């Protein structure tokens, strides 16, 4: 299941998560973000229960974009124990993102 992270649920769903969380910071108007959408959705299903994967719209949640210094999108940040442990900027292949998720477990 792909999560939708917002300013309202970010603390509970991301920062206090017992498992790693991949947040895809995106915008609806962003071409590379649209390319990543099916990859994020597919991997969210595959890693359910192991890594929480979801999206955060930067236009709707500007406070989060500012807090996590999101200046380019797509911007995927991996959280472990409430802190950013890794980040990936730009579109990438499914296999490249899967490799990063495997290393994060």
Secondary structure, 3 states (H helix, E strand, C coil): CCEECCCCCHHHHHHCCCCEEEEEEECCCCHHHHHHHHHHHHHHHHCCCCEEEEEEECCCCHHHHHHCCCCCCCEEEEEECCEEEEEEECCCCHHHHHHHHHHHC
